[in-house]
Amino acid sequence: MTRAASDSARQVQRDSRLARFEPHRLGKFWDEIEVGDRLTDFPHCVVTITEDMVVRFAELTGDLNPLHVDHEFAMRSVYRRTITHGAFLTSLAIGQYHRCDYTYGTILALSTLATRFLQPSYVGDRLYLEMRVVGKSESNHPKRGMVEYHAWMRRADDHVAIIRLDFELMVLRLAGRRGLERLGVTDEVLAQRRFRSDTDPPSPPGVIYP
């Protein structure tokens, strides 16, 4: 096998591992979510923005705005250095939400999303996600419900909010859990679930919500 073929095979294996559903990580169903539920990535999972991240996002999306990728150009702007794509920060926040497993395997759809950019973000920023459940509503389907969130991406060094996201998810109800049995979601698995959001520490001192 050539080196290129070997690298390709490893990539396929890595992708398949990422895509495989893990029953023990199953998140909360709509019925189990409560308004006021809160989750924070601090200090569990702080992400550092790297130049490689910014460049790869620019290449993937075609967003080659020089404010993001040209240091000399950005140095002459009001920012004095390159800034992170807003769309990348939005995607990163959504990814961080999914990493927390709060609704892993029970999300059916992202219904709405509104993002407010509060501060520029730069290479080297250490960011974390904080979110709250602010609303729930019935759906016209007995196996689905809607959950409304407010979330913030914050700098770990000073806890200043970089972006705010208001979004709504369609989430599976307990009435629909039988469809997951063939994937290994048994009653025993359901009984053993633990949620990090139930043990999260309080907000860092001095944090003010926008």
C-alpha positions as MATLAB code, in Angstrom:
seq = 'MTRAASDSARQVQRDSRLARFEPHRLGKFWDEIEVGDRLTDFPHCVVTITEDMVVRFAELTGDLNPLHVDHEFAMRSVYRRTITHGAFLTSLAIGQYHRCDYTYGTILALSTLATRFLQPSYVGDRLYLEMRVVGKSESNHPKRGMVEYHAWMRRADDHVAIIRLDFELMVLRLAGRRGLERLGVTDEVLAQRRFRSDTDPPSPPGVIYP';
ca = [
       0.000    0.000    0.000;
       1.353    3.434   -0.904;
       1.786    6.112    1.747;
      -1.056    8.149    0.221;
      -3.365    5.134    0.263;
      -2.362    4.359    3.849;
      -3.082    7.947    4.920;
      -6.432    7.791    3.126;
      -7.322    4.527    4.879;
      -6.457    6.001    8.276;
      -8.601    9.038    7.493;
     -11.560    6.806    6.611;
     -11.096    4.873    9.866;
     -10.890    8.101   11.852;
     -14.005    9.489   10.158;
     -15.932    6.271   10.788;
     -15.057    6.416   14.490;
     -16.276    9.999   14.676;
     -19.531    9.063   12.952;
     -20.332    5.986   15.056;
     -23.143    6.480   17.563;
     -22.166    5.787   21.189;
     -25.225    4.761   23.257;
     -23.638    5.506   26.647;
     -23.297    9.181   25.649;
     -27.023    9.576   24.988;
     -28.209   13.004   26.101;
     -31.434   14.296   27.536;
     -34.804   13.821   25.904;
     -37.168   16.779   25.588;
     -39.168   15.557   28.601;
     -36.018   15.559   30.781;
     -34.837   19.065   29.898;
     -35.847   21.835   32.292;
     -35.956   25.572   31.737;
     -33.025   26.961   33.683;
     -30.699   24.062   32.877;
     -27.190   25.424   32.458;
     -23.909   24.135   31.084;
     -20.455   25.641   30.892;
     -17.251   24.420   29.260;
     -15.166   26.296   31.840;
     -12.875   24.796   32.953;
     -13.715   21.435   31.334;
     -13.030   22.183   27.694;
     -11.355   25.453   26.761;
     -10.488   25.721   23.050;
      -7.521   27.735   21.794;
      -7.932   29.447   18.411;
      -4.924   28.648   16.204;
      -3.827   30.140   12.914;
      -4.172   26.712   11.311;
      -7.858   26.624   12.292;
      -8.477   30.025   10.708;
      -6.593   29.179    7.518;
      -8.311   25.808    7.100;
     -11.732   27.405    7.609;
     -10.884   30.049    4.997;
      -9.796   27.370    2.520;
     -12.839   25.196    3.199;
     -15.393   27.983    2.816;
     -13.606   30.231    0.338;
     -13.891   33.154    2.752;
     -10.481   34.672    2.040;
     -11.269   38.121    3.408;
      -7.787   39.569    4.056;
      -8.874   40.605    7.546;
      -8.707   36.889    8.379;
      -5.679   35.668    6.430;
      -3.393   38.568    5.446;
      -1.324   39.785    8.388;
       0.048   42.861    6.608;
      -3.417   43.967    5.484;
      -4.961   43.316    8.915;
      -2.154   45.224   10.625;
      -3.349   48.367    8.811;
      -6.978   47.812    9.818;
      -8.725   48.939   12.996;
      -7.984   45.509   14.500;
      -4.179   45.729   14.022;
      -4.038   41.965   13.430;
      -6.022   39.196   11.769;
      -9.376   38.302   13.300;
     -11.238   35.009   13.444;
     -14.163   34.445   11.052;
     -17.503   35.080   12.716;
     -18.950   32.051   10.936;
     -16.151   29.913   12.330;
     -16.862   31.105   15.875;
     -20.552   30.318   15.372;
     -19.744   26.812   14.128;
     -17.266   26.307   16.955;
     -19.911   27.251   19.522;
     -22.353   24.736   18.038;
     -19.633   22.093   18.033;
     -18.791   22.796   21.666;
     -22.463   22.403   22.548;
     -22.544   18.982   20.909;
     -19.339   17.909   22.660;
     -21.022   18.344   26.027;
     -23.462   15.489   25.202;
     -26.393   17.448   26.658;
     -28.663   16.280   23.811;
     -26.301   13.839   22.073;
     -28.357   11.489   19.922;
     -31.663   13.180   20.746;
     -31.359   16.274   18.526;
     -33.512   16.076   15.419;
     -32.896   19.516   13.905;
     -31.538   23.015   14.418;
     -34.659   25.107   13.885;
     -33.443   28.700   14.275;
     -30.157   30.442   15.017;
     -29.340   34.113   15.628;
     -25.794   35.246   16.403;
     -24.611   38.587   17.814;
     -20.902   39.368   17.522;
     -19.872   41.273   20.638;
     -16.064   41.327   20.458;
     -13.446   40.423   17.821;
     -11.570   37.188   18.392;
      -7.910   36.601   17.581;
      -5.487   33.737   17.137;
      -4.437   32.648   20.602;
      -7.785   33.357   22.257;
      -8.846   30.644   24.695;
     -12.615   30.264   24.446;
     -15.337   28.311   26.207;
     -19.101   27.922   25.846;
     -21.781   28.725   28.401;
     -25.439   28.006   27.682;
     -28.834   28.140   29.381;
     -32.199   26.632   28.512;
     -34.653   29.522   28.365;
     -37.778   27.898   26.954;
     -39.588   24.730   25.918;
     -42.626   24.262   23.726;
     -44.779   21.437   22.479;
     -44.580   20.226   18.900;
     -47.413   19.049   16.702;
     -45.730   15.624   16.748;
     -45.968   13.391   19.860;
     -42.332   12.288   19.572;
     -40.763   15.777   19.246;
     -40.497   19.001   21.181;
     -38.746   22.372   20.837;
     -36.064   23.717   23.193;
     -34.843   27.330   23.216;
     -31.324   28.305   24.322;
     -29.171   31.340   24.995;
     -25.429   30.702   24.729;
     -22.186   32.669   24.917;
     -18.640   32.004   23.751;
     -16.321   33.617   26.313;
     -12.601   34.245   26.639;
     -11.235   32.089   29.430;
      -8.771   34.727   30.584;
     -11.326   37.421   31.442;
     -14.716   35.702   30.801;
     -15.734   38.460   28.374;
     -18.391   37.296   25.889;
     -17.180   37.159   22.264;
     -20.455   36.090   20.684;
     -23.991   35.369   21.818;
     -26.201   32.771   20.173;
     -29.960   32.403   20.504;
     -31.088   29.114   19.000;
     -33.882   26.572   19.032;
     -33.529   22.809   18.638;
     -36.035   20.112   17.825;
     -35.416   17.325   20.353;
     -36.671   13.748   20.574;
     -39.216   13.007   23.290;
     -39.175    9.909   25.476;
     -42.070    8.598   23.405;
     -39.621    8.200   20.509;
     -36.866    6.367   22.389;
     -37.906    2.911   21.142;
     -36.471    3.762   17.758;
     -33.013    3.841   19.378;
     -33.172    0.359   20.899;
     -31.592   -1.322   17.898;
     -28.627    1.054   18.311;
     -27.996   -0.121   21.859;
     -30.090    2.358   23.861;
     -31.523   -0.090   26.380;
     -33.328    0.645   29.643;
     -30.062   -0.184   31.429;
     -28.167    2.396   29.394;
     -30.846    4.997   30.112;
     -30.615    4.306   33.848;
     -26.832    4.761   33.890;
     -26.710    8.129   32.158;
     -24.963   10.994   33.914;
     -25.032   14.587   32.697;
     -22.174   17.005   33.181;
     -24.665   19.866   33.263;
     -25.996   18.469   36.556;
     -22.628   18.979   38.264;
     -21.270   22.081   36.537;
     -19.624   24.633   38.827;
     -21.222   28.066   39.262;
     -20.391   30.848   36.833;
     -16.923   32.366   37.250;
     -16.906   35.467   39.511;
     -17.769   38.736   37.789;
     -19.445   37.204   34.736;
     -22.157   39.522   33.395;
     -24.631   38.192   30.846;
     -25.225   40.461   27.823;
];
